[in-house]
């Protein structure tokens, strides 16, 4: 049963092909279930939507420092980043097309959103706040100049939504930091080289 004021948002499937930058060969097919955020109402379904990304001068500075001082660099990617954060407020979504409710009519059922799914107007902001909280819990300090640059020991961490570069002079320190990020409950993949960072 739904609250009287509940708005039921449509579900949207997003299909995507990821290609290798050099060969243009398809290396991965992706399907993601999103909520249709265009139907959300301000101050009822969301309030603020702004989420920062690292500035290009910050990214360039990190690359220059890494090049000059021969630092170790590694690229990380957060697996399904947004849903790693809890939902900001209660939202409901229609059963997506192609999903059957056994022995019942799908029109009589809805899904209550438990995680910060893609498509919500505030999804980027909720993810960023969640990530900053997790990084702070393992000792990262957020830059006062760029909210997507963090420091920990001799490591610099640059964040662009869910893509990250870790750089520093000590490989063991970077490896230990990756373990700490995982132990904080964040799911990441180590992409390795930064040559294709943000394409």
Secondary structure as GFF3:
##gff-version 3
##sequence-region A 1 199
A	DSSP	beta_strand	8	9	.	.	.	ID=ss1
A	DSSP	beta_strand	11	19	.	.	.	ID=ss2
A	DSSP	beta_strand	26	35	.	.	.	ID=ss3
A	DSSP	three_ten_helix	37	39	.	.	.	ID=ss4
A	DSSP	alpha_helix	56	68	.	.	.	ID=ss5
A	DSSP	beta_strand	72	78	.	.	.	ID=ss6
A	DSSP	three_ten_helix	82	84	.	.	.	ID=ss7
A	DSSP	beta_strand	86	94	.	.	.	ID=ss8
A	DSSP	three_ten_helix	106	108	.	.	.	ID=ss9
A	DSSP	beta_strand	110	115	.	.	.	ID=ss10
A	DSSP	alpha_helix	123	137	.	.	.	ID=ss11
A	DSSP	beta_strand	141	142	.	.	.	ID=ss12
A	DSSP	beta_strand	149	152	.	.	.	ID=ss13
A	DSSP	beta_strand	155	160	.	.	.	ID=ss14
A	DSSP	beta_strand	163	168	.	.	.	ID=ss15
A	DSSP	alpha_helix	171	183	.	.	.	ID=ss16
A	DSSP	beta_strand	188	192	.	.	.	ID=ss17
###
